[in-house]
């Protein structure tokens, strides 16, 4: 039977330091080569993306003295999707004196990722977490505070301590504004050149090193080549391969996929996170879904009717007729189990016919007990903007009627493979934030995305990129360099080909159909038969795309259909790789659930003997090549995850 791939040589992280885990980051910083201030001014770094990772990286590199060129496809760097993050950011400050520590955050993150992440990277993240809060407070980020003025924290899934710092339900927005003001300061100082409304469409690789990018001005349509001594991708995740997700409509995989086609390995693409608390789909007219922050599970209780087919109003269903299923199945963590577990539990009760709302695809998130215990004013102070957003979208008042929620695609743990220095398999190409794979294993804990983005941008990359740039500046290149001309030609030929099809189907119709295939066969539950079927369907859909897609307008000027067409093309190839990755990994782990690999109780069943590795895929244009990086656990030993 076709495996759809071939095995390649194993891969190892050559930059990971040895010794006691608590000393490794300090050791790596000391061993890394330095660049003196005068030489930094001679070096240029391109940063693609201006979210928490990209914005903080560009600002910090500019502050260090490098010449930075920053690119984003939004009209302003502060429109990056990090601004949509709601719930909070984790840090091992232990302000509550509730038993938290760097080691506990490290342990919770490795366990929450179902033992599919690197210990060294996760421990570094836990160490740096405390510095992030100090940095952001110094910038003026308005974290929530207790009555006495101390920073407040709350709990998130997968933890039994309160380590999540927050700014009501708009933490991402406030953190991004902090990074944005640091970025704007460097723009004013002349160390950062900001290029908004520009989309990266190709990576320039010269003599085996990343030396620049090809970008298209989304307003004029002009295609240009931009050069640097190193390139940093901070372009976010690929959740929009599913069409319906909580991501902004513009989020895409193109920057990362262009790098992948040039030789950057793509790691664990099948690890996608389905967030348990999102507003359910209401019809075929929708183009995206809306997140309801995980923080709501602090005070909201999740339930469904005990009886299948019970379509009474929630207020008419008595307490003894309700199943608070998370509290029943997982008493130790209750409603704050990790996202993958909460999502599968919601799917299971809906599959039993006990779901609520249209189509039975929903569960209740009820705040009646919290309002009775704390009072409406206290609940409003915590969650007021989230409640208002829910009411505007659904027309229902969550203060008086339980919210209806259902899982939706939210985050991607997979991404470009990087070493401990955050450098990809292409020298000079660094990848940070959600665009890389490095820290979350098979499932990300809530409030850890903001932590990783700012850790990579403010603290890790600025310390590790110098080790590579110490060998620079590299030889000058220009538009006539053969590799540069070839990269530009690839972009221009692709645009010409897309415009020439002139078929009868819209780009969005293909994207929506791809999303249905991915959700049905590579979503919350995956099977051998379904994944093989999906691979065939994706290949057929891609072939039909080249026969029937219609991209109106031309290559010059503003053309959103052209933008989306290029992105959907990359989603076809990514979707196929995701299915191949999910097919080859016959175990269940974290967000990757194979129906053939589950315990008697329906929980994910790992296969550590055969799958305790990172799957790093090489692009060939045909069957991909699988390179395995073995995972070693010296401090947190793999065990069957239990939150009961």
N, C-alpha and C positions, 0 to 999 in steps of 0.2 A: 504493500500500500504506500502511496506517495507520501513522503515526509515534507516535501516542499522546500527542503534546505539541505546543505551539506555541512559536515563538521570541519572546523578549522583548528588552528593551534590555540592552546589556552592563553589567556591574557593575565597579567599581574600588575598590581599597582606598585610601580617602582619607586614612587616618592613617599610611600607610607613609612614613617619612622618606627623604630623598634623601642623596646624598653617599657617601663611602667606606663600604663595608658594615660595617667594624669599628667605625665611629663612629655608626651609625644608632640603636642602642638608647640610647646616652648622649644623643644629640641629642633623641630623643623624650622621654626622662625630663625633660630640661631644659625642653623646650617645653610639656610638659603643665602645665595649671593645677594649683595646689596648694590644699588645704583646711587652714586653720589648726586647731590642736588644739581650740580652743573650739567651732568650727563642726562638727568631726567628731562631737562628742557629740550634736549635734542631728540627725544623719543616720542613717537605718536602712537596713541592707542585708540582704536575704534570701539565704541560700546553701542550695541544694538539693543534697544529697549530702554524705557525710562521708568519702569515700575520700581518697587522697593529695592530689588537687586541691582538693576541697571542704573537707577537714579542715584542710589547711595554709592555705587562703584564709581560712576563718572565724577561725582562730587569729590570723593576721597582721592581718586587718582589726580584730579585737577589740583586739589589742595597740596598733594605731594610734589607737584611741579611738572608732571607729564603734560604733554599737549594732547588733549582729548577731543575726539569728534564723536558726538552723540547723535543717534538716529532713532526716530519713532514714527510710526505711521499715523498717530493721532495728531490733532491740530495743536495740542499742547502736551508737554511731558507729564503734566499732572492728570491727564485723562487716561493714563495707563490703568489696566484692569486691577492692579493692586488696590485702587481706590474703592473697589466694591467689597473688600473684605470687611466683615462685620464684627465677629465675636471677640477677638483679642490676640495677644501674643504671649507665649510661654516664656518664663524665666525662673531659674532656680534660686530666687532671692530668699525664700522661706520667711517672708514678713509675717505670715500667720503663725509661725512657730508650730506648724502642724506636721513636721517630720520630713519636709522637703529638703533636697540637697542636689548638688550636681550629679552625684551618682544615681539618685533616684530618677531624675529626669532622663539621664542616659539609659537606665534600665527600662523605664516606661516606654521610651521611644523605640528601643530595640525590640521589646516584647510587642508593642503596638504594631510594629512593622512585620510581625510574625517571623522574626529571626531571618530576615532576608536583606539586612543592611550591614554595612561595615561598622565594626565597633569603633575604630579609630575616628572616623568621620563623625559619628553620632556623639562620641564623648567630647570632641572639640566643639560641636554645636552646643552641647549642654554647658560647657565651660564659658563660652562666649555669651551665652544668653543673658548673664547678669550684666555684662558690659553694655549690651544693647539698650537696656532700660535706662541706665545712667546717661548714655549718649542722647537718647530721645527726650528725656526729661530736661537735659541741658539745652536742647533745641527749642523747648517750650511745648512739646506735645502734651495736650491737656488730658492726661490719663485721669480716670475716675479716682476720687479720693474719699476716704472715710471722713466722718464728722470732724475728727481731730486734725485732718490735713495729711495724713499718711496715705500713700498709694494703696488703692483697694485692689483686691484680686478676687477671682471666682473660679469655679471648677469647670473643667472640660472633660470630654470623653476619654476613657482609658487611664484616668488618674484618680487617686483617692485624696489628693491634696489640692489646695487652691493656689495655683501658680500662674493663672492667666490674668495679665494686666489688660485693661480695656478702656475704651472711650465710648461709653454707651454701646450702640450698635454700629458705630462707624470708625472702628479702630484703624482699618486700612487707610481710610481717607486721611485721618489725622497723622498717621505715620508717613504717608506719602507726601503730605504737605511739608512735614519736617525735612524729608529727603529733598523735596523740590526746592525749598528755600536754600538748602545747602548747595544744590546744583545751580540755582540762579546766582548765588554769590560767586561761584566760579565762572559762570558765563560772563558776569559783569567784570570779573578780574581778567578775563581774556584767556584763561587756561582751558575752558571748555567751549567748543563751537557747537551750538545746538542746531540740529536739522530736523524739524518736525515735518509731517506730511511726506515722509520719504520711506519707501519700503525696500528692505533688502531682498533681492531676487537671486543673488548668486554670491558664492564665496570665491575669492581670488587666492589661489595657491601657487606660489612660485618657489621652485627648488625645494618642494616638500613642506614649505612653511606657509601659514596663513598670513597674507600680506595686504588684504583689503577686501572690499565688497563691491558688488554692482548694485546700485540703487535706482529706483524709479521715483521721480517727483510725482506725487499723486495729484497735484494740481495742474501741472503743465504737461505731464507725460514724458518729460525728458529723462533719458537713461544716462547715468554717469558712472564712472569708476572712481572709487575712493581708496586711498592707500594708507597703510600704517605699518608699524613694526609688530603689532599684535592686534588681534581681534577678540572682543569679548561678546558672547551672545547671552543676552538676558531677556529672551523673547517669550518667556512664559510657556504654558503647557499646551497640550493638543486635544483637550476635551471636546472641542467643537467638531471633531471627526464624527461625533454622534449627532450632529446638527442641533438637537435639543440638549442644552446644558445650561449651567448657571453662568458660564463664561460670557463676556461681552461678544457681540456678533463679530467683531473684527479679530478676535483671538484666532491664531492659526499656527501651523507647524512649519511654514515655508522657510524661515531663516534656518531653523535646525535641520530641516530635511535637505536643504541645499548643501549644508555642511556634510550631512550623512552621505550624500551622493558623491562627495569628494573624498570620502575615506574616514570620516569621523564615525566611530561605532555608535550604534543606537542600542541602549541597554533597557531591558525589561519593558518593552512597549506595552505588554498586556496588563501591566499593573495600573489600573485606573480606579479612581475612587468614586464611589456612588454615595453622595451625601444623603443621610436619612431624613433631613428636615427641609424639604422644598415644597413650594406651592404646586399641587398636582397639575398635570396637563389638563387643559380645559377644551381643547379642540385642535383640528388640523390647521387652524389659522395661525397657531403660535410659531414664533421663530426662535424663542429662547425661554428658559425657565428662570424662576426667581428663588434664590436661597432665603431660608429663614434660619438665622444664626443658631449654631449648636448651643450657644449660651442659653437659649430658651429652655433647653433640657435641664438646666439647673432647677427651675421652678415649675416647668410644665410637666405634666404626667401623660405618658403615651398609653392610649387604650383603644380597644375595639369592642364591639358587642360579643358576648360569649356565644350567641346563637348565630349561625350562618343565615344570611339573607335578612337580618333585622334592619329594616330601613326606617325605623322610627327616628324622630328628631333626637339629638343627643340628650336634651333635657328630659326626655320621656323615658330614657333608659336608666333604671336604678343602679345604685352602686353594686348590688349583688348580681346584676346582669352584665357587668363590665369586666373585661379581662385586661388588667394592667400587665401586659404580657412581658415587658422587659423587667419589671419589678418581680414578676413571678419566676421567670427563667433565670435571671441573673441577679439574685438578691444582694450580692456584695457590692455591685456597681449600679444596679437599678437602671434608671434612664440614662446614665452616663457611661454606658458601654461604648467601645470604639465604634467608629462609623460603619465599618464593614459589617460588624455583627448586628448593629441596629438596623441597617438597611436590609440585610437578609431576613431578619426577623419580621420586618414589615411586609416584605414580599411573601413570606410564608403564610402569615395570617390572611393576607389578601387572596392568596391562592386557595386557601381553605373556604373562601366565600364570605369572609367576615370583614372585608374592606368596606369603607364608607364613601359616600359621595358618588359622583357620576362614574359609571363603569366599575364601581367597587375598588377603585385604585386610590385608596387613601386611608389614613389612620388619624385618630384625633390626638391633638396636643392640647391638653386641658389645663387652664390656669385657675380654675375655681378654687382649688385648695390653697394655692399661694395667695390669691386675693383675700380669701377668708382669714389666712394666717397673718399676712403682712399688711393688708389694706391695699386698696386700689392705687393710692398715691405712691406707695413704695414700689409697686410693680411697674407703674408708669415711669417712675424715675429711672428704673433699670432698663426697661424695654420699650419705652414709649414710641420711639421712631420706628421700631420694627413692627409694633402693633398697627401704627398708622399706615405703614407700607402695605401690610397684609390687608387692611380694610379697603384701601384704595384699589387694590387689585381684585379682591374677591367680593367686595360689597358686604362683608360680614364683620361684625364687631367682636374681636377676640376677647374683649373683657366680659362679654355675656354669652358667647357661643364658642365652643372649642375650635381651635384652628384645625384645618384639614391639611395634612402633609403627606408626602410620598417621596421616596428616594429619587435622586436625579444625578447625572454626571456632574462632577464638581472639580476634580483635581486629577492630575496624572503624576504618579510616582516615577514612571519611566521617563527616559530622556537621554540625551547624549551622554555616553560614557565619559567619565573624567577620573583623573587620579587624585591623590590627596591634595595636590596643588590646584585642583579644579581645571586642569589642562586636559583637553581631549586627545584623541590619538593622532590629531594633526598638530604638530608643533606650532605654538603661537596662537592656537585657537583655544580660548578659555570659555567655559560655560558655567553660568551661575544661576541661582534661583531655581524656579520650577523647570527651566529648560534642561537642567541636568538630572541625573538619576540618584544622586549620591547619598542622601540622608534618611530616607523614609521607608526603605524596604518595600514590602508589598501593601502597606497601608499607612497613611499619614495620620497622626493624631491631630485632633482639632487644635488650632492656635499655634501650630508649628510651621506653617508656611511663611508667615510674616517673620518668624524667628529665623528661618533659614535664609530668606531673601536678604535681610539686613545683616546677618552674620557674614554671608558671602560677600556682600557689597562693601560694608564698612570695615570689616576686620580680616577676612581670610584672603580674598583676592589681592588687596593692596600689599599684603605681606609676601604672597607667593609669586605674583607676576614678575617681580623684580629679579627673581632667580633666572627667569628666561630672558628678560630684557637686558640683563647685565652683559650679554654677548652682543648687543646691538650698539649703535644703529646698524641695520642691515642694508645691503646694497640698494641703491635707488632703483625704483621701477617707474615706468610711465605707461601711457596708453598704448604704445607700440610694442611693449613687452609681449611676446607671443601668448603667454598664459593669460594676460590681461585682455588682450584682443579676443581670445577664444571664449573667455567668460562672458564678455559683453555680447558676443555673437550668439551664445546660447540663449541669453535673455531676449534679444531682439528676434531671433528665429521663433522662439516659443510664443511671443506676442503675436507675430505675424500668422503663425499657424492657428492660434486660437481664434483670431478675427476672421480667418478664411473659411472656417467650417460652415458658418451661416446656415445652421440647421433650424429645427422647429421646437426645441426644448430649452427652457431657461436653465441657467447655472444652478439656481436654488432648487429646482425640481430634482436635479441629479444629487445635490447635496442632501436633500431631505430623504431621498431613497437610500442613499448610502447610510445615513443615520439610522434609518429603520433596520437595515441589515445588521449594523453594528450592535444596536440595542437588543435586537432579537437573539442574536447568536454569539455576541461577544460582550454582553452586558453583565447583569448580576449573576447569571448562571450560564455556564458554558459546557458543551458536550463535544465529543469527538465528531459525531455525525453533523451537528450544527455548524461547527467551525469549518469542516470540509465543505459544506454547502455554501457557507458565507464566502469562502475564498473563491469559489467558482462564480458566485453571483457578483462579487466585486470586480472580478476580471471582465465579466460580460458587461457590467455597467460602464466600466472604463472604456471598453471598446465602443459601446454605444455613444458615450460622451463625444468621442472624436468623430462620430458620424452625424450626430443630431444636435449638438449644443449650439445655441445662438448667443453670440456676444455682440450686442448692438454697439454703435459708436465706433470710434477709431482709437489709434494708439496715442494720439496727441490729446492733451487736455484731461479733464476729470472724467474717469470712466470706472465706476464702481463694479460694473458687471465684469470688466476685464480683471480687476483686482481679485474678485471672488473666483473667477474661473481658474486663475493660477493657483489659488489656495486649495480649491477643491481637487485639482489634479494631484497635488501633493497628498491630500487626504486619502485619495484612492490607494496610493502606494503605501502610505502609513497604515491604513485600515487592513490591507492584506498582510503586512508584517505583523500587526497586532494579533491577527487570527493565527498566523503561523507560530508566533511565540506562545500563544495560549494553547495551541494544539500540541506543541512539543512538551509543554510543562504539564504533565498528566497529574500532578498533585494539585491540591487546593492550598492556597496561602493568602491571607489578607484579602485584598480586593479581587483576587483571582480565584474564582470558585468553580471547580470542575465537579459536575454532578456525580461523576464516577468515583470521586475521592472525598468521601465525607464519613464522619463517625456515625454510630448508631443513633445519636441524638441530632444529627443533621448539621453538625459543626464542621468547619474546614479541617481536612485531614492532610497534614504536610507529609512529605516523603523526604526527610533530611538525608537519607543515605544516597539518594539519586539526584536531588535537586537543590542542595545547599550551595548554590552558586549564582552569580550574576550572569544573565544571558546577554552577551554583547554581540549585536548583529552587524555584519559587514555587507554593504551594498555592492551588488555585482551587475545589476541590470537584468539578472535572471533569478535563479534560486539563491537566496541569501546564504552567507556563511556564518555559522554559529561559533563564537569564541566564548569560552567559559572562564570566569574568574571565581575561583573557589573562595568561599567565605569561611573565616576562622573565628571561633568564639572562645576567648580565653576568660572573659569576665561575666558574661551573661550566657549561660548555657541553654541551648534550645530545649524547650519543653512544650507540651500541648498547652496552648493558651487557654486559660480559664478565667472568666470574669464572674463566676458564680459564687 
